[in-house]
């Protein structure tokens, strides 16, 4: 491969790389025009993935006029009353029982050693 051919390929790649950003549809002027930031129309994955608002904007001549968001699913309601499940023990009851058992074992060990 001669040097002239290599220079032509490098020039072609540079031109393509310079044109690619201008071919994308995500433009800051849209955000300025609608007074919205980029995540308003794009998903978390970022450009070029569009959410519902971005899809509407792109298919309706770059206008948000007439956009009605789809209804959101209502979250599962939080229980209003507490339901007791299982065995509930008072911490002091368990702790005092364990302390008494340990003291009894220590007394038995002390008596056996005598």
Secondary structure, DSSP 4 states (H G I P E B T S, - for coil): --HHHHHHHHHHHHHHHHHHHHHSS--HHHHHHHT--GGGTB-TT-TT-B-HHHHHHHHTTS--TT--PPPPPPPPPPPSS----S----HHHHHHHHHHHHHHHHHHHHHHH-
